């Protein structure tokens, strides 16, 4: 393995300075994070999910869920306020890039990925 990293693949995170002007980051509110972590805690207790990451940018906030360490995100919960009027501010994106559910209410969007017990008639 070489010690040199390509500059195009590796970028350090840097907050803008006051001289560059004001900046806005999209984030999750306390209630949104509470409902996301409620679901996350239940799925961790079942042994389905193991890790998470939160990313913020000026256009979106992303909560990524991982099944195992070192893999691509199994699901991503994305909040995009710009698309709130058209398709809803929240969406669930699967590992393959497929949008599982979109909507304006976070609780309904999260219900799409929650494992519910299936009733079988035997």
DSSP file (Angstrom, degrees, kcal/mol; ACC not computed):
  #  RESIDUE AA STRUCTURE BP1 BP2  ACC     N-H-->O    O-->H-N    N-H-->O    O-->H-N    TCO  KAPPA ALPHA  PHI   PSI    X-CA   Y-CA   Z-CA
    1    1 A X              0   0    0      0, 0.0     2,-0.2     0, 0.0     0, 0.0   0.000 360.0 360.0 360.0 133.1    0.0    0.0    0.0
    2    2 A X        -     0   0    0      2,-0.1     0, 0.0     1,-0.1     0, 0.0  -0.533 360.0-139.3 -85.2 152.8    1.4    3.4   -0.9
    3    3 A X  S    S+     0   0    0     -2,-0.2     2,-0.4     2,-0.1    -1,-0.1   0.645  76.9  93.4 -83.0 -16.3    1.6    6.2    1.6
    4    4 A X        -     0   0    0      1,-0.0     2,-0.4     0, 0.0    -2,-0.1  -0.658  61.3-157.8 -84.8 129.3    0.6    8.9   -0.9
    5    5 A X        -     0   0    0     -2,-0.4     2,-0.3     5,-0.0    -2,-0.1  -0.828  24.5-109.9-103.7 144.1   -3.1    9.7   -1.0
    6    6 A X    >>  -     0   0    0     -2,-0.4     4,-1.0     1,-0.1     3,-0.7  -0.541  18.8-140.1 -71.0 133.5   -4.7   11.2   -4.0
    7    7 A X  T 34 S+     0   0    0     -2,-0.3    -1,-0.1     1,-0.2    -2,-0.0   0.761 100.4  59.1 -66.8 -24.5   -5.7   14.8   -3.3
    8    8 A X  T 34 S+     0   0    0      1,-0.2    -1,-0.2     3,-0.0     3,-0.1   0.775 108.8  43.2 -76.0 -25.3   -9.0   14.4   -5.3
    9    9 A X  T <4 S+     0   0    0     -3,-0.7     2,-0.5     1,-0.2    -1,-0.2   0.646 110.7  57.3 -93.0 -16.5  -10.2   11.5   -3.1
   10   10 A X     <  +     0   0    0     -4,-1.0     2,-0.4    -5,-0.0    -1,-0.2  -0.955  59.1 167.1-125.4 116.3   -9.3   13.0    0.3
   11   11 A X        -     0   0    0     -2,-0.5     2,-0.3    -3,-0.1    -3,-0.0  -0.992  28.5-132.9-129.3 134.8  -10.6   16.3    1.5
   12   12 A X        -     0   0    0     -2,-0.4     2,-0.4     1,-0.1    -2,-0.0  -0.604  28.1-113.9 -81.4 144.0  -10.4   17.7    5.0
   13   13 A X        +     0   0    0     -2,-0.3     2,-0.4     2,-0.0    -1,-0.1  -0.645  39.5 178.9 -78.5 132.4  -13.6   19.2    6.5
   14   14 A X        -     0   0    0     -2,-0.4     2,-0.2     3,-0.0     3,-0.1  -0.991  23.8-135.5-139.0 127.7  -13.3   22.9    7.0
   15   15 A X        -     0   0    0     -2,-0.4     2,-0.0     1,-0.1    -2,-0.0  -0.580  36.1-104.5 -76.2 142.6  -15.9   25.3    8.4
   16   16 A X        -     0   0    0     -2,-0.2     2,-0.1     1,-0.1    -1,-0.1  -0.349  35.5-122.1 -64.5 148.6  -16.2   28.6    6.5
   17   17 A X    >   -     0   0    0      1,-0.1     3,-0.9     5,-0.1     4,-0.3  -0.411  23.9-106.7 -84.8 167.1  -14.7   31.6    8.2
   18   18 A X  G >  S+     0   0    0      1,-0.2     3,-1.2     2,-0.2    -1,-0.1   0.806 118.8  62.6 -63.8 -29.3  -16.7   34.8    9.0
   19   19 A X  G 3  S+     0   0    0      1,-0.3    -1,-0.2     2,-0.1     3,-0.1   0.778  96.4  59.4 -67.5 -25.3  -14.9   36.6    6.2
   20   20 A X  G <  S-     0   0    0     -3,-0.9    -1,-0.3     1,-0.3    -2,-0.2   0.548 115.9-112.4 -80.7  -6.7  -16.5   34.2    3.7
   21   21 A X    <   -     0   0    0     -3,-1.2    -1,-0.3    -4,-0.3    -2,-0.1  -0.312  48.1 -37.0 102.6 173.3  -20.0   35.2    4.8
   22   22 A X        -     0   0    0     -2,-0.1     2,-0.4    -3,-0.1    -5,-0.1  -0.352  55.6-162.1 -70.7 151.9  -22.8   33.5    6.6
   23   23 A X        -     0   0    0     -7,-0.1     2,-0.4    -2,-0.0    -2,-0.0  -0.973   6.6-150.2-134.5 149.8  -23.5   29.8    6.0
   24   24 A X        -     0   0    0     -2,-0.4     2,-0.4     2,-0.0    -2,-0.0  -0.967   6.5-163.2-121.2 135.9  -26.4   27.6    6.7
   25   25 A X        -     0   0    0     -2,-0.4     2,-0.4    34,-0.1    33,-0.2  -0.953  18.6-131.4-115.5 138.1  -26.4   23.9    7.4
   26   26 A X        +     0   0    0     31,-3.0    31,-0.4    -2,-0.4     2,-0.3  -0.740  40.1 164.0 -84.7 133.2  -29.4   21.7    7.1
   27   27 A X        -     0   0    0     -2,-0.4     2,-0.4    29,-0.1    34,-0.1  -0.855  39.1 -94.1-141.1 175.8  -29.8   19.6   10.2
   28   28 A X        -     0   0    0     -2,-0.3     2,-0.0    34,-0.1    34,-0.0  -0.754  38.0-126.5 -93.3 141.5  -32.3   17.4   12.1
   29   29 A X     >  -     0   0    0     -2,-0.4     4,-2.6     1,-0.1     5,-0.2  -0.281  30.9-100.9 -76.4 171.7  -34.4   18.9   14.9
   30   30 A X  H  > S+     0   0    0      1,-0.2     4,-2.1     2,-0.2     5,-0.1   0.904 123.8  48.7 -61.7 -42.6  -34.5   17.3   18.3
   31   31 A X  H  > S+     0   0    0      2,-0.2     4,-2.1     1,-0.2    -1,-0.2   0.889 110.8  50.6 -66.1 -39.5  -37.8   15.7   17.6
   32   32 A X  H  > S+     0   0    0      1,-0.2     4,-2.2     2,-0.2    -2,-0.2   0.936 112.2  46.5 -63.5 -45.9  -36.7   14.3   14.3
   33   33 A X  H  X S+     0   0    0     -4,-2.6     4,-3.0     1,-0.2     5,-0.2   0.866 109.1  56.3 -64.3 -35.1  -33.5   12.8   15.9
   34   34 A X  H  X S+     0   0    0     -4,-2.1     4,-1.9    -5,-0.2    -1,-0.2   0.933 110.2  43.5 -62.1 -45.9  -35.6   11.4   18.7
   35   35 A X  H  X S+     0   0    0     -4,-2.1     4,-1.7     2,-0.2    -1,-0.2   0.866 115.0  49.7 -69.9 -34.6  -37.9    9.5   16.3
   36   36 A X  H  X S+     0   0    0     -4,-2.2     4,-2.7     1,-0.2    -2,-0.2   0.932 113.3  45.9 -67.0 -44.8  -34.9    8.4   14.2
   37   37 A X  H  X S+     0   0    0     -4,-3.0     4,-2.6     2,-0.2    -2,-0.2   0.785 107.3  58.4 -71.8 -26.2  -33.0    7.1   17.3
   38   38 A X  H  X S+     0   0    0     -4,-1.9     4,-1.8    -5,-0.2    -1,-0.2   0.951 112.2  40.4 -62.7 -48.2  -36.1    5.4   18.7
   39   39 A X  H  X S+     0   0    0     -4,-1.7     4,-2.2     2,-0.2    -2,-0.2   0.925 115.2  52.1 -64.1 -44.9  -36.2    3.3   15.5
   40   40 A X  H  X S+     0   0    0     -4,-2.7     4,-2.2     1,-0.2    -2,-0.2   0.907 108.6  50.8 -60.0 -43.3  -32.4    2.9   15.4
   41   41 A X  H  X S+     0   0    0     -4,-2.6     4,-2.2     1,-0.2    -1,-0.2   0.894 109.6  50.0 -62.9 -40.7  -32.4    1.6   19.0
   42   42 A X  H  X S+     0   0    0     -4,-1.8     4,-1.4     1,-0.2    -1,-0.2   0.910 112.5  47.1 -63.5 -41.3  -35.1   -0.9   18.4
   43   43 A X  H  <>S+     0   0    0     -4,-2.2     5,-2.4     2,-0.2     6,-0.9   0.840 111.1  50.9 -72.4 -32.3  -33.3   -2.3   15.3
   44   44 A X  H ><5S+     0   0    0     -4,-2.2     3,-1.0     3,-0.2    -1,-0.2   0.899 107.9  53.5 -67.9 -40.2  -30.0   -2.4   17.2
   45   45 A X  H 3<5S+     0   0    0     -4,-2.2    -2,-0.2     1,-0.3    -1,-0.2   0.832 107.9  50.7 -63.5 -31.7  -31.7   -4.4   20.0
   46   46 A X  T 3<5S-     0   0    0     -4,-1.4    -1,-0.3    -5,-0.1    -2,-0.2   0.596 116.3-118.1 -79.8 -10.9  -33.0   -6.8   17.4
   47   47 A X  T < 5S+     0   0    0     -3,-1.0    -3,-0.2    -4,-0.5    -2,-0.1   0.649  84.0 112.8  85.1  16.3  -29.4   -7.2   16.0
   48   48 A X  S   <S+     0   0    0     -5,-2.4     2,-0.3     1,-0.1    -4,-0.2   0.905  73.1  36.8 -87.6 -46.0  -30.2   -5.9   12.6
   49   49 A X        +     0   0    0     -6,-0.9    18,-0.2    -9,-0.2    -2,-0.2  -0.766  53.5 174.5-110.2 154.8  -28.3   -2.6   12.6
   50   50 A X        +     0   0    0     16,-2.7     2,-0.3     1,-0.3    17,-0.2   0.656  58.8  17.4-128.3 -30.0  -24.9   -1.8   14.1
   51   51 A X  E     -A   66   0A   0     15,-1.6    15,-2.8    17,-0.1    -1,-0.3  -0.926  52.3-165.4-146.4 164.5  -23.6    1.6   13.3
   52   52 A X  E     -A   65   0A   0     -2,-0.3     2,-0.3    13,-0.2    13,-0.2  -0.963   3.8-160.8-147.9 164.5  -24.7    5.1   12.1
   53   53 A X  E     -A   64   0A   0     11,-1.9    11,-3.1    -2,-0.3     2,-0.4  -0.987   8.8-150.1-145.8 146.9  -23.3    8.3   10.7
   54   54 A X  E     -A   63   0A   0     -2,-0.3     2,-0.4     9,-0.2     9,-0.2  -0.981  14.3-175.4-122.0 129.6  -24.8   11.8   10.4
   55   55 A X  E     -A   62   0A   0      7,-2.9     7,-2.9    -2,-0.4     2,-0.4  -0.967   3.7-166.8-124.8 139.9  -23.8   14.2    7.7
   56   56 A X  E     +A   61   0A   0     -2,-0.4     2,-0.3     5,-0.2     5,-0.2  -0.966  13.6 160.9-124.8 142.4  -24.8   17.9    7.3
   57   57 A X        -     0   0    0      3,-1.9   -31,-3.0   -31,-0.4    -2,-0.0  -0.830  54.5 -91.1-142.8-175.7  -24.5   20.1    4.3
   58   58 A X  S    S+     0   0    0     -2,-0.3     3,-0.1   -33,-0.2   -31,-0.1   0.673 123.7  31.4 -76.4 -15.3  -26.0   23.3    3.0
   59   59 A X  S    S+     0   0    0      1,-0.3    23,-0.4   -33,-0.1     2,-0.3   0.644 124.1  12.4-114.7 -20.4  -28.7   21.5    1.0
   60   60 A X        -     0   0    0     20,-0.2    -3,-1.9   -34,-0.1     2,-0.4  -0.989  50.9-140.1-155.4 159.6  -29.4   18.2    3.0
   61   61 A X  E     -AB  56  79A   0     18,-1.9    18,-2.7    -2,-0.3     2,-0.4  -0.987  24.1-163.6-121.7 136.9  -28.9   16.3    6.2
   62   62 A X  E     -AB  55  78A   0     -7,-2.9    -7,-2.9    -2,-0.4     2,-0.6  -0.981  14.9-166.9-129.5 129.6  -28.2   12.6    6.0
   63   63 A X  E     -AB  54  77A   0     14,-2.6    14,-2.9    -2,-0.4     2,-0.4  -0.956  20.8-161.1-110.7 108.3  -28.5    9.9    8.7
   64   64 A X  E     -AB  53  76A   0    -11,-3.1   -11,-1.9    -2,-0.6     2,-0.4  -0.749   2.7-156.7 -97.3 138.0  -26.8    6.8    7.4
   65   65 A X  E     -AB  52  75A   0     10,-3.1     9,-2.7    -2,-0.4    10,-1.3  -0.941   7.1-162.5-117.4 133.4  -27.4    3.3    8.8
   66   66 A X  E     -A   51   0A   0    -15,-2.8   -16,-2.7    -2,-0.4   -15,-1.6  -0.912  19.6-161.9-118.9 141.4  -25.0    0.5    8.6
   67   67 A X  S    S+     0   0    0      5,-0.4     2,-0.3    -2,-0.4    -1,-0.1   0.869  85.4  10.2 -81.7 -42.2  -25.5   -3.3    9.1
   68   68 A X  S >  S-     0   0    0      4,-0.2     3,-1.2   -18,-0.1    -1,-0.3  -0.940  89.5 -95.2-134.2 156.4  -21.8   -4.0    9.5
   69   69 A X  T 3  S+     0   0    0     -2,-0.3     3,-0.1     1,-0.2    -2,-0.0  -0.454 107.5  25.1 -68.3 142.2  -18.7   -1.8   10.0
   70   70 A X  T 3  S+     0   0    0      1,-0.3    -1,-0.2    -2,-0.1     2,-0.2   0.480  98.5 108.8  85.6   1.5  -16.9   -1.1    6.7
   71   71 A X  S <  S-     0   0    0     -3,-1.2    -1,-0.3     1,-0.1     2,-0.1  -0.537  77.2 -89.9-101.3 172.1  -19.8   -1.5    4.4
   72   72 A X        -     0   0    0     -2,-0.2    -5,-0.4     1,-0.1    -4,-0.2  -0.406  63.4 -76.1 -72.2 159.8  -21.8    1.0    2.4
   73   73 A X        -     0   0    0      1,-0.1    -7,-0.2    -7,-0.1    -1,-0.1  -0.367  34.8-154.0 -62.3 131.4  -24.8    2.5    4.2
   74   74 A X  S    S+     0   0    0     -9,-2.7    21,-0.9     1,-0.3     2,-0.3   0.923  80.5   2.6 -71.9 -46.3  -27.7    0.0    4.3
   75   75 A X  E     -BC  65  94A   0    -10,-1.3   -10,-3.1    19,-0.2     2,-0.4  -0.974  64.8-155.7-135.8 151.7  -30.3    2.9    4.5
   76   76 A X  E     -BC  64  93A   0     17,-2.0    17,-2.6    -2,-0.3     2,-0.7  -0.997   6.5-153.5-127.3 127.7  -29.9    6.6    4.4
   77   77 A X  E     -BC  63  92A   0    -14,-2.9   -14,-2.6    -2,-0.4     2,-0.4  -0.900  24.1-167.5 -98.1 115.0  -32.6    8.9    5.9
   78   78 A X  E     -BC  62  91A   0     13,-3.0    13,-1.9    -2,-0.7     2,-0.5  -0.871  16.8-163.2-113.7 135.2  -32.3   12.2    4.0
   79   79 A X  E     +BC  61  90A   0    -18,-2.7   -18,-1.9    -2,-0.4     2,-0.5  -0.971  13.7 171.6-116.5 116.7  -33.8   15.5    4.8
   80   80 A X    >   -     0   0    0      9,-3.2     3,-1.1    -2,-0.5   -20,-0.2  -0.891  13.1-171.7-124.5  98.4  -33.9   18.0    1.9
   81   81 A X  G >  S+     0   0    0     -2,-0.5     3,-1.5   -22,-0.3     4,-0.3   0.782  81.3  67.1 -62.9 -26.1  -36.0   21.1    2.7
   82   82 A X  G 3  S+     0   0    0    -23,-0.4     3,-0.3     1,-0.3    -1,-0.2   0.822 103.2  44.7 -64.7 -30.2  -35.8   22.4   -0.9
   83   83 A X  G <>>S+     0   0    0     -3,-1.1     4,-2.0     1,-0.2     5,-1.5   0.232  82.4 106.6 -96.9  14.8  -38.0   19.5   -2.1
   84   84 A X  T <45S+     0   0    0     -3,-1.5     5,-0.2     1,-0.2     4,-0.2   0.882  81.1  43.8 -63.5 -40.4  -40.5   19.8    0.7
   85   85 A X  T  45S+     0   0    0     -3,-0.3    -1,-0.2    -4,-0.3    -2,-0.1   0.830 120.2  40.3 -75.4 -31.4  -43.3   21.3   -1.4
   86   86 A X  T  45S-     0   0    0     -4,-0.2    -2,-0.2     2,-0.1    -1,-0.1   0.971 139.5  -8.8 -82.3 -59.1  -42.9   19.0   -4.3
   87   87 A X  T  <5S-     0   0    0     -4,-2.0    -3,-0.2     1,-0.2    -2,-0.1   0.428 107.9 -83.9-124.4  -2.9  -42.2   15.5   -3.0
   88   88 A X      < -     0   0    0     -5,-1.5    16,-0.3    -4,-0.2    -1,-0.2  -0.045  34.1-101.3 104.7 148.2  -41.7   15.9    0.8
   89   89 A X  S    S+     0   0    0     -5,-0.2    -9,-3.2   -10,-0.1     2,-0.3   0.688  97.8  64.9 -78.3 -19.0  -38.6   16.8    2.7
   90   90 A X  E     +CD  79 103A   0     13,-2.3    13,-2.3   -11,-0.2     2,-0.3  -0.814  54.9 167.0-112.6 145.6  -37.8   13.3    3.9
   91   91 A X  E     -CD  78 102A   0    -13,-1.9   -13,-3.0    -2,-0.3     2,-0.5  -0.991  27.7-138.3-151.9 152.0  -36.8   10.2    2.0
   92   92 A X  E     -CD  77 101A   0      9,-2.5     8,-2.4    -2,-0.3     9,-1.0  -0.949  21.2-165.0-107.9 124.9  -35.3    6.8    2.6
   93   93 A X  E     -CD  76  99A   0    -17,-2.6   -17,-2.0    -2,-0.5     6,-0.2  -0.951  11.2-140.0-115.0 128.2  -32.6    5.7    0.2
   94   94 A X  E >   -C   75   0A   0      4,-3.1     3,-1.5    -2,-0.5   -19,-0.2  -0.206  33.1 -95.8 -78.4 174.0  -31.6    2.0    0.0
   95   95 A X  T 3  S+     0   0    0    -21,-0.9   -20,-0.1     1,-0.3   -22,-0.1   0.798 125.0  54.3 -61.2 -30.9  -28.0    0.8   -0.4
   96   96 A X  T 3  S-     0   0    0    -22,-0.2    -1,-0.3     2,-0.1     3,-0.1   0.543 122.4-103.5 -81.9  -7.5  -28.6    0.4   -4.2
   97   97 A X  S <  S+     0   0    0     -3,-1.5     2,-0.3     1,-0.3    -2,-0.1   0.362  74.9 141.6  99.1  -4.0  -29.7    4.0   -4.5
   98   98 A X        -     0   0    0      1,-0.1    -4,-3.1    -5,-0.1     2,-0.8  -0.534  55.4-125.3 -72.1 132.8  -33.4    3.2   -4.8
   99   99 A X  E     -D   93   0A   0     -2,-0.3    -6,-0.2    -6,-0.2     3,-0.1  -0.727  26.5-174.4 -81.0 113.3  -35.7    5.6   -3.1
  100  100 A X  E     -     0   0A   0     -8,-2.4     2,-0.3    -2,-0.8    -1,-0.2   0.913  65.1  -5.1 -75.7 -45.7  -37.8    3.4   -0.7
  101  101 A X  E     -D   92   0A   0     -9,-1.0    -9,-2.5     2,-0.0     2,-0.3  -0.993  57.7-168.4-154.2 143.6  -40.2    6.1    0.5
  102  102 A X  E     +D   91   0A   0     -2,-0.3     2,-0.3   -11,-0.2   -11,-0.2  -0.967  26.1 129.4-130.0 147.6  -40.7    9.8    0.2
  103  103 A X  E     -D   90   0A   0    -13,-2.3   -13,-2.3    -2,-0.3   -16,-0.1  -0.984  59.4-109.9 178.8 174.0  -42.9   12.1    2.2
  104  104 A X  S    S+     0   0    0     -2,-0.3     2,-0.5   -16,-0.3   -16,-0.1   0.565  97.9  69.3 -97.5 -11.3  -43.5   15.2    4.3
  105  105 A X     >  -     0   0    0      1,-0.1     4,-1.7   -15,-0.1     3,-0.3  -0.945  67.2-155.1-111.5 121.4  -44.0   13.3    7.6
  106  106 A X  H  > S+     0   0    0     -2,-0.5     4,-2.7     1,-0.2     5,-0.2   0.865  91.8  58.0 -62.9 -38.2  -40.9   11.6    9.1
  107  107 A X  H  > S+     0   0    0      1,-0.2     4,-1.4     2,-0.2    -1,-0.2   0.893 108.0  46.2 -62.9 -39.6  -42.9    9.1   11.1
  108  108 A X  H  > S+     0   0    0     -3,-0.3     4,-0.5     2,-0.2    -1,-0.2   0.863 113.0  49.9 -69.8 -35.2  -44.6    7.7    7.9
  109  109 A X  H >< S+     0   0    0     -4,-1.7     3,-1.1     1,-0.2     4,-0.3   0.913 110.4  49.5 -69.2 -41.9  -41.4    7.6    6.1
  110  110 A X  H >X S+     0   0    0     -4,-2.7     3,-1.4     1,-0.2     4,-0.7   0.804  98.8  67.8 -67.2 -28.4  -39.6    5.7    8.9
  111  111 A X  H 3< S+     0   0    0     -4,-1.4    -1,-0.2     1,-0.3     3,-0.2   0.743  88.4  68.2 -63.3 -21.7  -42.5    3.2    9.1
  112  112 A X  T << S+     0   0    0     -3,-1.1    -1,-0.3    -4,-0.5    -2,-0.2   0.765 107.5  35.4 -69.8 -24.7  -41.4    1.9    5.6
  113  113 A X  T <4 S+     0   0    0     -3,-1.4     2,-0.4    -4,-0.3    -1,-0.2   0.461  89.9 108.4-109.8  -1.6  -38.1    0.5    7.0
  114  114 A X  S  < S-     0   0    0     -4,-0.7     2,-0.6    -3,-0.2   -75,-0.0  -0.620  70.9-126.2 -78.8 130.6  -39.3   -0.7   10.4
  115  115 A X        -     0   0    0     -2,-0.4     2,-0.4     3,-0.0    -2,-0.1  -0.651  30.2-171.5 -76.3 117.8  -39.5   -4.5   10.7
  116  116 A X        -     0   0    0     -2,-0.6     2,-0.1     1,-0.0     0, 0.0  -0.874  32.3 -98.7-108.2 145.1  -42.9   -5.4   11.9
  117  117 A X        -     0   0    0     -2,-0.4     2,-0.4     1,-0.1    -1,-0.0  -0.384  36.6-134.0 -63.8 135.4  -43.8   -8.9   12.9
  118  118 A X        -     0   0    0     -2,-0.1     2,-0.6     2,-0.0    -1,-0.1  -0.755  10.7-138.1 -91.9 134.7  -45.6  -10.8   10.2
  119  119 A X        -     0   0    0     -2,-0.4     2,-0.5     2,-0.0    -1,-0.0  -0.819  19.9-166.1 -94.2 124.0  -48.7  -12.7   11.1
  120  120 A X        -     0   0    0     -2,-0.6     2,-0.8     2,-0.0    -2,-0.0  -0.927  14.0-143.6-113.4 134.8  -48.9  -16.1    9.4
  121  121 A X              0   0    0     -2,-0.5    -2,-0.0     1,-0.1     0, 0.0  -0.853 360.0 360.0 -97.3 110.4  -52.0  -18.2    9.4
  122  122 A X              0   0    0     -2,-0.8    -1,-0.1     0, 0.0    -2,-0.0   0.395 360.0 360.0-105.6 360.0  -51.0  -21.8    9.7
